[in-house]
Amino acid sequence: MLRTMGTFSVNVLKSSSLWNKYMYFRNTKMGVTSVTQLNCSLRNYSSPPGDVKSLHSVINPPISRIRNIGIMAHIDAGKTTTTERMLYYSGYIRTLGDVDDGDTVTDFMAQERERGITIQSAAVTFDWKDYRINLIDTPGHVDFTVEVERCLRVLDGAVAVFDASAGVEAQTLTVWRQADKHQIPRICFLNKMDKTRASFTYAVESIKQKLKTKPLLLQLPIGEAKTFRGLVDVVTKEQIIWKPTSDVDDGKDFERKLLLETDDPNLFQEVQDARNTLIEQVADLDDEFAELVLGESSENFDLIPADKLQSAIRRITLAQKAVPVLCGSALKNKGVQPLLDAITLYLPAPNERSYEFLQWYKDDLCALAFKVLHDKCRGPLVFVRVYSGSLKPQSAVYNINKSCTERMSRLLLPFADQQIEIPSLMPGNIALTVGLKQSATGDTIVSSKASAIAAARRAGRDAGEKKRSVSGVDSLLLAGVEIPEPVFFCTIEPPSMARQQDLDNALSCLQREDPSLKVKPDPDTGQTILCGMGELHIEIIHDRIKREYGIETYLGPLQIAYRETI
């Protein structure tokens, strides 16, 4: 219906009864957008209303079928666009949003939609082929690098997105080092293969040279830049071609068939060589697979089953010996479904990650609070990742960092700025809690003080047996989030002294949400000093104080108090 309406002129549309129906739909479903977007945007693909899944239908599978992943990349590599396509193909949104139009699911802040950038990390939960995926879309700007840091702290795997025309960029190096620090297995997605000057070979070479890692080419593109139309799965030697079945190509319909030599002899030979190289790489890195190759399949690599090769690639990825490389174009709706398949195939489940502290807690609750949001109605909403035990609403929990007991009133499943209430949270999952007034980023949550003491005794015995210093396990605090030192400073003043208390409250809430924001008074000048990660960071804080708390503040330079000495 929207496409039919898009052919009318604006005046005809306004004068018809369809205008009211159209604006009602846009206001209730997607937020108000301009009429001009309707005519000029051909990217607003949509599915029939009955095809959209409810958040209540998100499956609750065994822990082996859960994936906690993050999307990380340099600025404008296509993280949010890729996330939007994942939600669309999994059936949880009806319409494909666009960053330029400001209507994506994960960029829900007003500042994000206005600027077309991601400022806060956003969590969404959806399912894909009997797997539950808890996904966090992270910012790319260096000013918001703490958002990436605290998300990687609780994730089990990550998708590194690259601009295929630029390869590895400055912030790519930063987020890659952060993932290295937390020992996160990764897969690489070479996005924007349709872009002018896109080069698969150049992007792969930059990964090899700049990131000092071994890329495993699991896909080859069919065409580059304007000629990009699909890809070939190197493991199965299948070609995947996206062919629009109607005048709107939303990427849902594609053809997957075995690549034959008669289809394209040059491409067939290229894929054959790439598969042989892949098998040799995997055999060098995985002993079990090497035995298979040297045994029954030494003379003909074509005899090696695809599932055996995939299992070996998974073991190598989890051991972080190499990274699988895939390609596509999220904006043009190509390559995202194979990427989702690769996430379930090659990235780890929560129980495949080893955490030393789990042996101390056994089956008792152990969770980490990694992010806080403030809701005007419900108060602070705390994001938690459960490592062991389970969480239930209306239960008391003990915060080891703050040495206090708090009562959690509700549990919510996140879907960007929407949430639904859930009855419990099992190990390996991520959710929002309501009612934790004291908990902040990096706090360790357990079921009770007695549970913490019992776990401390086990940790102490373990430290004694292994002759380690008790200081190494002197507490049961999970490794928190490293907050970088601020690099940008300015003063902030309220419009009048009557609003000073309101400003202090607003800054207190924002500091709890954003640990990289520091506020301190200057004892010499009496000014309130804001310390942040950059000019953009402080600008966003200033704008949020105005929009969310209704305070028109003033930013200024620091004043220096000079002293005379004798």
N, C-alpha and C positions, 0 to 999 in steps of 0.2 A: 504493500500500500504506500509506503514511504517513497518508493521509487516513482510511483505514478504521480504522487503529489509533487515530487521534485521537478516535474516537467512544467508545472504551472508557473506563471509569473507571480511575483510577490503580491501584487494587488489583487489578482484573482483569488489567490490563496486566502488573503485576509478577508475578502468579502464572502467567502463561502463558509458553510457550517463546518467544513473539514478543519478550518483553522483552530477552532476551539478544541476539537478532539485531538488535533496534532499537538497543541501546546500542553494539553492535559497529560498526554502520554510522555512528552519530553520532560515536563516538570516532575512527574511522579517517578519516572524510571531512570532518567539520566541527568537531571538538572537542566536549567534553562539554557538554551543555546540560541545563537542568532539565526534568523531566517535564511541569511545568505549561505550558511553552512549546508543547508538542505540542498541547495541548487548546485554548489560547486564541489561538494565532497562526494567522491565516488568510492571512498573507503569505508563508508558506514554500512558494512555488511550486517545482515541480521538473520537469525534463525526463526522458524515458526515458534509461537509462544509455548506450545506444548512440549518443545524439546528442551527447555531450560530446567535444570535440576534444582531442587531445593537444598539448602545447606543441611537440612535435617536428614537428607539422604546420603550424606558423606559416610562411607563405610568405616567400620572399626575393625580392621583385620588384625591378625596376629602380628607381633612385633617385627617379624622377618619381612613383612610386606608394608612397612612404613619407611618413608624417605623424608628426612629433614634436610632440605637443601636451601642454598642461597644463590642469588644471581648477582655476580659482581663483575665490574668492568670499569673502564675509563668513561669519562663524560661522553654522552651521546653515542655510545656503542650500540644501544638498542635494548637495554635491560628491561625497561618498563614495557616496551612494545612486545618483546618476547614473552614476558609474563602475561600480558593481555591475551596473546594468542593461545597460550597454554590454557587459560581459563575458558576461552571460547571453545576450543576443540574438546575440552573435557566436559563441556555442557553446562557450565555454571554461570555463564552470562549470555544474554540473548544477542547483544549487539557488540561489535568490535569497536572499542574506543580508540582514540588516537591522541598521542601526546600533544601534537600541534593544536588540536581542537579542545584540549583540556578536559576530556571526558573518560580517561582511563580509570580503572577500578583502584589501582594501588596508589596513584597520585591524587589523593582526595583533599589535601590541604588547599586552601585558596591560593596561597603563594606558589604551590607546585603547579597548579593549573594555569596561573597567570604567566609564570616564567618558563613553563615547559621543562622543568627539571625535577628530580627527586630530592627531597630534603630530609624526610624521615623514612626509615625503613618501614615497610608495610608487610604484614603477615597475612597469607591466605591459605586456606586448606581446601583441597579438592581430591578427587580420586581419578585414577587413570588405569584402566584394565586390571581391576582388583587390587591396585596398590593405592595406599593413602599417601598423598604428598603434602607435607607442610612446607610451604615455600615462603621465603622472605626476599623481597625486592629491595636492594640496598642503593644508597646514593652513589654517584660517581665523583662528586666534587671533593677536593681534599679538605674543604672546610667542615665536611660532615663525615670525616673518616672514622670518628668514634662510633657512628652507627654501624659501619661495616665491622669494626672490631668486636662490638658486643654481640652482633648476630653470629659471626663466625665462631664465637666462643661456645654457642649452644647447637651449632649445626653439625651434621655428620658428613655432608658432602657439599660441593659447590659446582656451579656452572660458570665458567669464565667466558664472557662474551667479548668478541673482538670485532672491530671494524675491518672487514677484509681488505679495504683499500689503504689502511693505515698500519695494520699489524699491532705489535705491542707498543703501547703509549705510556706516558709518564705515570698516570694513576693505575694503569694495569700492573706496573711493577710494584706499586705500594700495596695493592690488595693481594697480589700474589705472595708477597713477603708475609703479609698478615695470615694468609692461609697456610703458609709454610710453618709459621710459628705455632699454629694450632693443629698442625699435622692433618689437614683436611684433604681427603682425596678429591680430585677435580676432573671434569671433562671440559674440553674447549669447544666453543661454538663460533665458527667464523661467520658472522652475520654480514648483512649488506652485500651479498655476492652479486646483487643486481646493480650495485653502485658503479658509476664511472671510475675507471682505474682500479677496480677490485681485482685482486690477484691472489688466488689460492696458494700458489707456490711461494710468493713473497711473505704472506701471512704466516705460513708454516715455518719458513726459514727464520723469521723474526722470533717466533716462539722458541725455536731451537737455540738461537744465538743469544737472545736477551734474557730469557727466563731460565736458561741452562737446564732444560728438561728434554725428555725424549718424546716427541709426538708420535702417536700411533694413528695413521690415517685410516679411519674406518669408512670414510665416504670420499668420493671424488665428485666435483661439480660437473654438470653437463652444460657447458657454456659458461661464460663470465660476463659481468657487466650487463649490457642490454640483451645479450643472447642467453643469459642464465634462465633455464627452464626446468631444471630438475637435478637429480643427483643419482649416483650409483653406490649401492651398499657394497663395499669391498669384501666384507665377510661372506655374504650370501651371493654376490655377483648379480644382484637384482637392480634393475633401474627403476627409479621412482619419478614419474613425470606428472606434474600438476597441469591438468587440462580443464579449463572452465567449461562447465556443462550448461551454463546460462550466461546472460550478459553480465552477471556479477560473479567474480571469482573470489570466493572467500577461503579457498584453500582446503575445503573439506573433501573435495573429490579429487583423487589422484589415482594413477594407474601404477601398479607394482607388478613387474614381470621380469623374468629371467633375461639377462642381457645375452644375446646371441652374436656370433661373429658376423652373421649376415646383416644385423641391424646397423652396426657401425664398426668396421674392422679396426680402425685406429683406436677408438674408445675401448673396444674389447681387449686389445693388446695392452693398453694403458692400465686397465683394471686388472688384467692377469698379472702384469708386472708388480702392481701395487699390492696385490694379495700375496704374492710370493715374498715380497719384501716384508710385509706385515708378519707373515708366518715366521720368517727368519728372526725378526726383532723379538717376537713373543717367545720363540724358542730360546733365545739368548737370555731372556729375563725370567723364565719360568721352567724349572727343572722337570716338572710333571709333563708339561706340554712337549718339552724337548725329547723326552723318552718316546712319546707318541710319534713325533716327527722322524726320529732316527730309526724307529722300529718299522711299523707296517706301512708308513706313508713317505718313506725317504725318497723314493723315485718319482712319485707323482703327488704334488701338494693338493691337487684337486680332490683327492680321496679323503682329505681331512674334513670331518664333519663340521658344519658351522657352529653347532652347539658346543663342541669341544674347544673351538677357537674362542668363542664368546666367554666360556668359563675361564679360560686362561687369561684373557684380557681383563676380566673382572678381578682376578687374583692380583694381577700386576697393578691395576688401578688402586685397589685397596691398600696395597703395599707401597704406593706412591713411587713406584719405579719408573713409571711413564704416564702420559696422559692421552686418552682417546681424543681424536679431533674429528668434529663434524662440521657441516656447513649448511648454509641456507640464507633466506631473506625473510625475516619476521614481518617486515612491512608489506612485502608482496605475498605473504602467507605461504611460504615454501620452506619446508625443512623442519617445522616445529614438531609435527607428530613423531618423526624418527628421533628427534631430540628427547621427547618424553619417554619413548621406548628405551633410549640409551640411559636415561636417569634411573629407570627401574632395573635395567640390566647390569649396569656397571658401578653405580654408586652404592655405598653401604647402608644396611639397615642399622638401627640403633644398637642392636645386640652384637653387631660385628665390629663395633668400636670398643677398645679396651680402656677401661677407667679403673685405676687402682683403688679408688675410694669405695667402689661398689662392694668389695669384699668386706668392708667394715660395716656397712649398713645392712647387708644381706637383703631381706625383703621389706625392710622399713622404708618409709618415705625419705627420699633425698631429691631435692629440686633446687634449681638456681633461678633467681629473679634476674632477668637481663634487660628489662625495659619498663618504664613507667609512663603512662599517659594520664592526663587529668580530664575527667568527665564532669560537667557542671552538675549533673543529676546524681551520678553514682559515686563521685569522688575519684580517688586514684584507682586506675586499672593497672594491675601488675602482670606483665608477661612472665610466665614461668616455663621452664623445660624440666620435665620429670625424668629423672634417671633411674630411680627404683621406687618400689611401692606404688601407691595410687593416691589421688586427691579426690575428695568428695565435698560438695557444698555443705555449709553449716558445720564445718569441722574446725577444730583448733589446731594451729600449727606453731612451731617454735622457730624463731629467727635467730640463728646462732650469732650472726654479726651484731645484732642489736640486743641480744640476750633478753628477748621478750617473747611472750606468747600472744598471738593474734588470732582472731576468728575470721575465717573466710566465709562470706555469705553466699556467693554464687560463683559458678564456673562458666566461662563463655568461650565458644569456638570462634576464632577471628576470621573475618573475611574483609580485610582492609578496614574501612570505617564502620562495617556492619558486624554484628555478633549475634549468635544464637546461644541459648542456655543449654548446657549439657549436664547429665547426671553424674559423670565421673570422668577422670582423666587417668589413663593407664600409662605405664612406663614407655618412654621413647617419644612422647607426644608434647606438643606445645599448645598452651592455651592462655586465656586471660583470667585473672582472679579479681573479684570485687571484695572489698572489706579489709584489705591489708593496708593499714594506715601508716605503718612505720617502714615497711620494706622498700628498699631502693635497689638500683642497679648493682649487681654483683653480690647480693645477699644470698646466703645458703638457707634453705627452708627444710626443716625436718618435722617429723610427726610430734615429738615432745622433747622436753629437756632430758628425760630419762633415756630416750632413744639416742640422743647426742652423747650422753655420758657413756652408755654401753658401747657405742661405736668408737668413742675415744679410747676406751680400755683395749678394744681389739687392735686399734691402730698403734697404741703404746706397746702392746705385746709384739706386734709385728715389727715395730721399730727395734725392739730389743733383740728379737731373734735374728734380724738381719744386721745388727750392730750399727744401726744408723742413729744419727743424733735425733733426739726427740723433737728438736726445733723443726725438722723437716716435715713432721706431722703433728706439730704442737697443737694444732686445732684441726677441726674437720671442715674448715672452710673450703669450699670449692674455689679453684682459682678464679678470681674475679675478673674484672675487665680493666685493662691498662688504659689509663686516661692520659693522653699526651699533654704536655705543658702548653698553656695558651701562648699565642704569638701576636695577638692584636689587642690593643687596650684603648678604651675611651671612657668618658664619664657619661652618666645618665642622670637626668634631673626630672622631677615631676612638674606638672604645670603650676602647682602651688604646694605649699607645705601641708595643706589639708589632705592632699592625695599621697603624701609620702608613705603612709602605712599601707595604702592599697598597692602602691608600687613595690614595697617590700614583700608583700604577700605574693604578688605576681612573679617577682624574681625568684622567690623561694620555690614556687611551683615549677617554674621553668628550669631551675637548677636541678630539681629532683628528676625532671624528665630528661634533661640533657647534662650529663656529668662533665662534659667538656666546657660548659659555661661556668665561669667563676665570678662571684660578686664579692667585692671587699670594700670597706670604707677606707678612705685616706685620712689618717689621724691628724695630719698637718693642715690639709685644706678643707676637710669635712665633706669632700665629694664622695659620691658612690661610683666606684670604678667597675666597669664591665671588662672581663677578660675572656677572649674567645679565640677561635681557630682561624679567623680571617675576617675581612671586611664584609663578605657576603653573609657569614655566620651571624655577625652582630646586626647587620641590616635586617635579617629574617627575624631575629629576636625582637628588635625594635618594632617591626611591623606586627608581630604576634601580640605584643603588649597592647598595641593600639586596637587591633581587631578583636582579640579574645577577652581583654580585660577593660577595654574602654578608657585607657589612659593615654593621653597625648603627651608623650615624653620628649625630651630634648637630649640629643647626643652632642658631645663636645670634646675638645682635646683635653689632655691631662694638664693640670697646673703644677708647676714645680715650685716647691717651697725652698727659697734660698735662705741660707743661714750665714751669719757673719761669725767668723772665728777670730780670736785674739792670739 
